[in-house]
Structures are given as structure tokens and as C-alpha cells.
Amino acid sequence: MSGTLYIVGLGPADERWLTLEAQQALGEAQDIIGYEPYVARVPLRDGQTRIASDNRVEIDRARDALERAQAGRVVAVVSGGDPGVFAMAAALFEAVDAGPAEWRALDIRVVPGVSAMQAAAARLGAPLGHDFCAISLSDNLKPWDVIEKRLEHAARGDFVIALYNPASRARPTRIADAFALLRRFLPGDTFVGLAKSVGREKEDLILTQLDSVDPALVDMSTLVVIGASGTRRIARENARDWVYTSRKAG
């Protein structure tokens, strides 16, 4: 008899952003599988096992989870943020699509979580209040020229843009490349928000604009928000400005 496979979003930080459904799934699971820092965030109860792995073995991790579920285990594959946003849900269904027919009969349930862009937007105010898109700057699985085309079209379409995976040790210059490209299509005073380590101890929000943003301030813990023509700042004395995108824009 096969078990159950949960694909669980842990949210961007601590348990305050963990949904009740996610808590229930984690409580039922026998095996907790995922990228090591995410697995470490899940407190273990008696009878549970942690299976941690590197960030670049998503398909192997998905196959392991599917095999365990097929063997009758209750498995939770965990992701930070929401599992369907640049995370493990797509990798797992990709493994199902290419795997044995038996995997298609498994009880697989996606448990949503608070995404990094939702958390960052909430801290800033409401920058995603009108049309927006999310683009990953990681070129591990897609060519950089594809990313460039998507950035260009998002800018020309006047979308607010949330940039995921903006910089890493292996890709330190891609965020600078992205800013340089966007300057070709957007005004220099376009709003840019750098939401760093949202919900964690070292949380920092930097409100700036496209012509003066410093790429050196961006790392993998940063969610970058690029404003649209309808994005506005509400100035406040002795407090950080609020940022929103008008619903009347466009």
C-alpha cells in the first residue's frame, strides 16, 4: 500500500509564517526531505527521520521521496517560501512525468506557503498591488539570454518585477547585468526595493531607485522588487516610507 507525499512550503522565515495545513503535514510525516537548511528548520518528533541533501540535486531528491511514498511512507518534501514558486513542487512533478507509471497513482499533496515575494511585499507596503511578475536570475537551468528576454518584456510591459535568486557566489555579477539591462527600458527613478533576510534576525529593507541601486548589497537572501509606472512611495517622518502600486495604473 502506498503512502502519502506532501510538498510543504515552510514560508520565508520562522514558524510565524508556517500555515496550519503545513504544520499538520509535517506532524504526520515520517520522513522530512529537502535542502539541508530547510530540513534543519523542522523540529523532529519521535519516529521522524531527516534526509537532507545539496541544493542542486532536486530531481534526485524528488525521486527518493517518490520511492519512499510508493513504499508506504508518509513523506514531507520541504521548501522555503512556497513550494510552487521556484521550488520543489515543479521538480517533483517533473520526476513524476518522467518516472514509472505507478508514481502517477500516488497521493501527492501540495501544501502552499508564504512566498518570499509576499513576505517582502508585506514589509514594504503593497508593491504587488497591481500586475506583477516573478523572474529567477538563476541560469543554472536556463540560458542567460532567455532571462534577458523575459526581463526586457517585463519592463516593456510595465510589470512590477520580483527578482528571485539574484546573486550567489557562483553568479555574483548577474544582478548587475539585470540592473544594466533594465536601465535601457525603465526610467532612472524607477523604485527598487531590496528586501534582505525578511522575517529573520538580520532583516533589512533598502528603498532606492534604479539609477543608484548598488548591486553589491544584493545576495541570495535578498528579494529584489522593481517598481512599475504606478508604483508610489508615501513619505513618513521618522519611519520608513510605505510603497504601493496603484490599482489604477496601466
N, C-alpha and C positions, 0 to 999 in steps of 0.2 A: 504494500500500500504506500503510495507516495505521500510526502508531507506537504508543507506549505513554504513558499518563498516570499518573504516581504522585502520590498526595496524601500528603504526608510530614509527620509530626509531628517537630518539632525538639527537643521537650522544653522545659522552662521556662527553661533557662539555657545553660550551655556544653556542650561535646561529651561531658562525662562522662555526660550523660543522653540521649545520642543512641544509638539502638539500632543493632545491626549491620545489620539489614534497611534502616533509614533510610540508613545510610552507603552501602550498596550502591546503593540507588536514586539517591541524589544523585551517586554516581560515574558512573552510567550516563546521567544526564540531559544533554541538550544545552541545554535552556532551564530556568532556575530562575526561577519566577514566584511573586510574593507581595507582601505588605505590606512596605514598604521596610525597616523594622528587622529583619524576619525574613530577608529575602533577603540582607541585609548580613552575617548570621551564617554564611552558607555560603561556605567558601573555594572559589574558582573554579579549575578545572583548565583546561588548554588545550582550546579548542574549545567552551567553555561560554559562555552568554550570560545575564546577569541582566536580568530585566524586573520592575522594582519599580513599585508603584502605591500610592495612598492607601488608608486603612483602610475607606473607605465605598463602595468600588466592587467588592465581592466578586463580583457576578454578571458584570460586565464582565470581570473577571479570569478567572473560570471559563470564559466563552465564548472568550476569547483562548486559554486553554490547550487547550480542546477543538478549536478550529480548527487549532492548531499540531499537535496529536496526529493529527488527521484528515489533515493534510498530510504525515505520515510522521515527525514529530519525536518524540524521546523527551523528555518534559516532566515536570518535578517542580514541583508546586504546594506551597509550604511554609507551614506554620502553626506558631506556638509551641505548646508543650504537645502535646496530642493533636488531630489534625485533625478528629476526630469530635465533639469537645466544644466547642460554641460557636465553631466554626472553619470551615475551608474545605470540608470534605467535604460538609456539607449544602448549601452554596452551589453546589458543583459538580454534585451530583446534582439540585438544583433546576433548574439550567441544562439538564442532560440531559433532564429531564422535560418542559421547555417548548420544547426545541430540535428540530432536524431528526432524523428517524428514524435517520440514519446515525450519530449520536453514540451511540446505544444499542448499536452493534456494536463500539465502541472497547474496547481493552484498558485498563481503568481499575483501578488497584490502590490500595487504602487502606493506608498504612503507619503503624501506630499509634506513638504516642509517650507519654512520661511526662507525665501531665496536671498542671496547676498544683495541683489539689487533692490528687493523690497525693504530689507533692513536699512540699507544706505539711504534710500529714498525717504523712509520714515524719519531718519535722523536729520535729513536736510530740510524736510517740509513735505512737498508734493511735486518733485520734479518730473515724475512719471504720470502726471495728471492728464496728459493728452497723449497722442500717438507716440510710441517709442519702439525701439528695437534693442536686442541684446546681441553683441558680437564678441566672440572669443578671439583674442590676438594670438593664441597658440597656433603655430604652424607645424605642430608635430603630426597632425593627421590630415592637414590640407595645405596646399601651397600658399605662399605669401601673396602671390598675385591674385588669388581668389579673395583673400581678406581685403586687399586693397580695393578690389571692385565693389565689395559689399560696403566698405566704409564710404566710398565715393557715392554710391547710390543712396545710402542712408543720409548722407549730408545733403545731397541734391534734393532728396525727398522731404527735408526739413523734419526729420525724426529726432527726438531726444535719443541719445545713444548711450547704452550701458556697456562698458567695456570690461569683459572678464579676462582673466589670465593675462594681465597687461605687461608683466615683466617677470623674468626669472633669471637665475644665474646663467642658464644656457641661452636666454634670449633677452639680454639686457637692453638692447637698442630698439626693439620693436615698438615700444610705446613712443619713443621719439620719432620713429618713422611714421607712426599713425598720426601724431600731432602735426607733423610736417605736411602730410597728405591732406588732413582736414583743413589746414590753413589755406589751401588752394581753393576751397569751396565755401568756407564759412567766414563771417566777419571776425576780426581780431578780438572783439569784445564779447564773443560767444561765451556763455557761462561754462566753466569747468569745475566740477566738484571731485575732490579726491577723498574718498571715504576709506580710512585705513583702520583695519582691525576692529570693525564695528561690533559692539557688544562685548569686547574684551578689555582687559586692563589697560592696554596701550591705545585705546581708541583715539583717533584724531580725525577731524574734519577740516579740510583745507578748501576754501572757496576762492576761486581765482578765475582767470579767463584765458582764452586760447592763445593770445599773443604773448602771454607772460608765464604760462604754466611751466614748472620745472620738472622735466621727466625724471630727474634723479630722486624725486620724492615718491616715486611710484615703485611698488614691489608687488609680490604675489598676494599680499594681504590687502591690497588696495582694489576697491571697486571704483572705476572712473565713470563719471556721469558728464556727458557732453550735452549742453543745452540746445534748444531749438529757438526759432524766432519768437515763440511765445513764452519762453522761459523768463521769469522775473525774479528779482531779489527784493525783499522787503527789509529795508534797513532798520536796525534797532540799536538803541543806546545801551551800552554795557552788556550786550548779548550778541550772540552770533546771528547773522541775518537768516531769515527764512527764505527758502527758494521754492518756487512753484512754477508749473507750466499751465498757462491759461487754457481752459477748455474751449475758448472761443478762437484759438489760434487756427490758422490754416484755412 
